[in-house]
Amino acid sequence: MISVHYRFAFFPPSRSGHPAAVPSIAEPIVFPQAAGACAPCAVAVGNFDGVHLGHAAIVHRLLEAADRHGVPAVVLTFDPHPASILRPEQAPLPLTTPARRADLLLSLGVDAVCVQPADAALMALEAEAFYEGILRGRFAARAVVEGQDFRFGARRRGDVSLLASLCGRDGVDLDVVPPVVVDGEPVSSSRIRGLVAAGGLGAARQLLTSPYRLSGEVVVGARRGATIGFPTANLARIATLLPALGVYAAVARVDGAAIPAAVHVGPNVTFGETSVSVEAHLINFAGDLYGRVLDVDFLDRVRDTRCFASVDDLKAQLADDVAVAGRIVAAASSSPGTT
């Protein structure tokens, strides 16, 4: 788990030699703790939710820009999603927590990830002020790398054309990265969000840099699974988007070990329940996980949730689910970097 570090000396000198402060804008949270100075740097700004193949393409170009200028490669992202401030009723559920997002971006090679608290003050910052105060002030950006659809500033008025004009004026390199297209469609967080919500975790995995993950605290459930031979870890306080109801093949992370799992998302309809739960059966695992945070990486869908006529029918189906999940995990494990 990456630790969180609040930096209070993040403002580099401005071109006038004085600190370039941004009034009323909160300081970012910097990952990892030992990141050190993040300015001057090459910077990419965006939500980066999910950290998909399109984001990886931006990071690749960011690393090249950082190498050219001999400066760190830094990603600036936001929490919560700016839409939750501007249009809370339409804000999407996140695909990643800030710590998970930072972990994934750091694994791609960036030197630091700065998570900017998104609030009304930030959303009110005009595009030019965002550029001057944050990109040039806080980060002393020598290079900026963005996707073609990048927008910034109040009312999303800033676009890559305005950014190009501002960067050109100050001699800052700007690299605009085209979208990554898979199966005829651009890879995007919204596309992946739709796949996850529909249960298409296998398809989503092909667009992500790492399998889709749910993290939650293991809490005491009804303990029915243990009585029928399939004990489960019940996950609570999950902050990210849940997949569609169903049973999934997954990998649980316990003390650095990758353990195959069959995960049920949904109500236990056979027992008359209606509330949605997330229950992970860790295959061939014995141990006490209560009170711990468990990370579960989803690989593919096994079947829909359904009601069974008897507990014996349910047990027979669970045995099949475990076998199928085990085969899916084994196949994925034979592909380098998958699990």
SVG drawing of the C-alpha trace seen along z (x, -y; Angstrom):
<svg xmlns="http://www.w3.org/2000/svg" viewBox="-37 -39 56 70">
<polyline fill="none" stroke="black" stroke-width="0.4" points="0.0,0.0 1.4,-3.4 1.5,-5.9 0.0,-9.4 2.2,-12.4 1.0,-16.0 3.5,-18.4 3.5,-22.0 6.5,-23.3 5.3,-22.6 5.5,-26.1 8.6,-26.7 9.9,-30.2 8.1,-32.0 9.8,-33.7 10.0,-36.8 11.8,-34.9 8.9,-34.9 6.7,-32.0 4.0,-31.5 1.1,-30.8 -2.5,-30.0 -4.8,-31.6 -7.4,-29.4 -6.4,-26.3 -5.6,-23.3 -2.2,-21.7 -2.1,-18.3 -1.4,-15.0 1.8,-13.5 2.6,-9.8 5.0,-8.3 6.1,-9.8 9.7,-10.0 8.9,-11.8 11.0,-14.8 10.8,-18.0 8.3,-17.9 9.2,-21.1 10.4,-21.8 8.9,-18.8 7.1,-17.4 3.5,-17.1 0.3,-15.4 -3.1,-16.5 -6.3,-14.5 -8.6,-12.3 -6.7,-9.1 -9.6,-7.1 -8.9,-3.4 -5.5,-3.9 -6.2,-2.4 -4.3,-2.0 -5.0,-5.6 -3.5,-6.8 -0.5,-4.5 0.1,-6.2 0.1,-9.6 2.5,-8.4 4.8,-6.9 5.1,-10.3 5.4,-12.1 8.4,-9.9 10.0,-10.8 9.4,-14.5 10.8,-14.3 14.0,-12.6 14.4,-15.3 14.3,-18.0 16.1,-16.1 13.2,-16.7 10.8,-14.4 7.7,-13.0 4.6,-14.0 0.9,-13.2 -1.6,-15.6 -5.0,-14.0 -8.0,-15.0 -10.1,-13.7 -13.0,-13.6 -13.9,-13.6 -14.5,-17.3 -18.0,-16.3 -19.0,-15.5 -18.5,-19.3 -20.1,-20.6 -22.8,-18.1 -23.1,-15.9 -26.2,-14.1 -24.4,-13.0 -21.0,-12.3 -19.7,-8.8 -18.7,-6.3 -14.9,-6.0 -13.0,-3.0 -10.1,-3.6 -9.3,-5.1 -6.7,-7.8 -4.1,-5.4 -4.8,-2.7 -4.6,-5.2 -1.3,-6.5 0.0,-2.9 -0.9,-2.1 0.6,-5.3 3.8,-4.9 4.1,-1.3 4.1,-2.8 7.3,-4.7 6.2,-8.2 8.2,-9.8 5.3,-11.2 1.5,-11.4 -0.1,-14.6 -3.7,-14.2 -5.3,-17.6 -8.3,-18.0 -11.2,-19.1 -13.4,-21.7 -15.4,-24.8 -12.4,-27.0 -10.5,-24.9 -13.6,-24.6 -13.9,-28.4 -10.3,-28.9 -10.2,-30.3 -8.2,-28.3 -5.4,-31.0 -5.2,-31.1 -4.9,-27.3 -2.1,-27.4 -0.3,-30.3 -0.8,-29.3 -0.7,-25.5 1.1,-24.3 3.7,-27.1 3.5,-28.2 3.3,-25.0 4.9,-22.7 7.2,-25.0 6.3,-22.8 8.9,-22.5 6.7,-20.2 3.0,-19.3 1.5,-16.1 -2.2,-15.7 -4.9,-13.8 -6.7,-15.4 -9.9,-15.9 -8.2,-17.6 -10.2,-20.5 -9.3,-22.7 -10.4,-25.7 -13.8,-27.0 -16.7,-25.8 -14.1,-23.6 -13.3,-26.5 -9.7,-25.6 -8.8,-23.2 -5.6,-22.0 -5.7,-25.0 -5.7,-27.5 -3.1,-25.4 -0.9,-25.4 -1.1,-29.2 -0.1,-29.5 2.7,-27.0 4.0,-28.5 4.1,-32.0 6.3,-30.6 8.4,-28.2 6.9,-25.1 6.8,-22.0 3.3,-20.6 2.7,-17.1 -0.9,-16.2 -1.5,-12.4 -4.1,-10.9 -6.6,-8.4 -5.8,-4.7 -8.4,-2.8 -9.3,0.8 -12.0,2.6 -12.8,-0.6 -13.5,-2.7 -11.3,-5.0 -10.3,-3.6 -11.8,-5.8 -12.8,-5.7 -16.5,-6.0 -16.2,-3.0 -14.6,-0.9 -17.2,-2.1 -19.9,-0.9 -18.2,2.5 -17.8,2.9 -21.4,1.9 -22.5,4.5 -20.4,7.3 -17.9,7.3 -14.8,7.6 -13.0,9.7 -13.4,7.0 -12.6,4.2 -9.4,6.1 -8.2,5.8 -8.4,2.0 -6.9,1.5 -3.2,1.6 -4.2,3.9 -7.3,6.0 -10.2,4.1 -10.0,4.1 -12.4,3.8 -11.0,3.2 -13.0,3.5 -12.8,4.3 -13.6,7.9 -16.6,7.9 -18.7,10.6 -21.6,11.7 -24.3,14.3 -21.6,17.1 -23.8,19.3 -20.9,20.0 -18.9,21.7 -21.8,24.0 -22.1,25.3 -18.4,25.7 -17.7,22.4 -16.5,19.7 -16.4,16.2 -14.8,12.9 -17.6,10.3 -16.3,6.9 -17.7,3.6 -17.0,0.0 -16.1,0.3 -15.5,-3.1 -15.5,-2.2 -18.0,-1.0 -19.5,2.5 -19.6,4.8 -23.0,6.1 -24.7,8.7 -23.1,12.1 -20.3,14.5 -16.7,13.7 -13.3,15.2 -10.8,13.1 -7.5,13.0 -7.4,11.9 -4.2,10.3 -3.3,11.6 0.1,10.7 1.7,10.4 0.2,13.8 -2.2,14.0 -5.0,16.4 -7.6,17.6 -11.1,16.6 -14.8,16.9 -16.6,13.7 -20.4,13.2 -21.7,9.7 -25.4,9.4 -28.1,10.5 -28.3,14.0 -31.6,14.6 -31.7,18.3 -32.0,17.2 -34.5,14.5 -32.1,11.5 -32.4,8.4 -29.4,6.3 -26.3,6.4 -23.1,7.9 -19.7,8.7 -18.5,12.1 -15.2,13.6 -14.4,17.3 -10.7,17.7 -9.9,21.1 -7.9,23.4 -7.3,20.6 -7.6,20.9 -7.0,17.9 -8.7,15.1 -9.2,12.0 -11.7,10.1 -11.0,6.4 -8.4,6.4 -8.7,4.6 -8.8,7.2 -7.9,6.3 -9.7,8.4 -8.8,8.2 -11.6,9.3 -10.7,11.3 -13.9,12.4 -17.6,13.2 -18.6,16.8 -22.4,16.6 -25.5,14.5 -26.9,14.4 -29.9,16.7 -32.1,18.4 -31.7,22.1 -34.4,24.5 -32.4,26.0 -29.2,25.6 -27.9,28.8 -28.4,27.3 -26.6,24.1 -23.7,26.2 -23.4,28.1 -23.3,24.8 -20.8,23.3 -18.5,26.2 -18.8,25.6 -18.2,21.9 -15.0,22.6 -13.7,24.9 -14.4,22.4 -12.9,19.5 -9.8,21.6 -9.4,22.4 -9.8,18.7 -7.2,17.6 -4.8,20.3 -5.1,19.3 -4.6,15.6 -1.6,16.5 0.1,18.0 -0.1,14.5 2.8,12.4 1.8,9.4 -1.9,10.4 -2.2,11.2"/>
</svg>
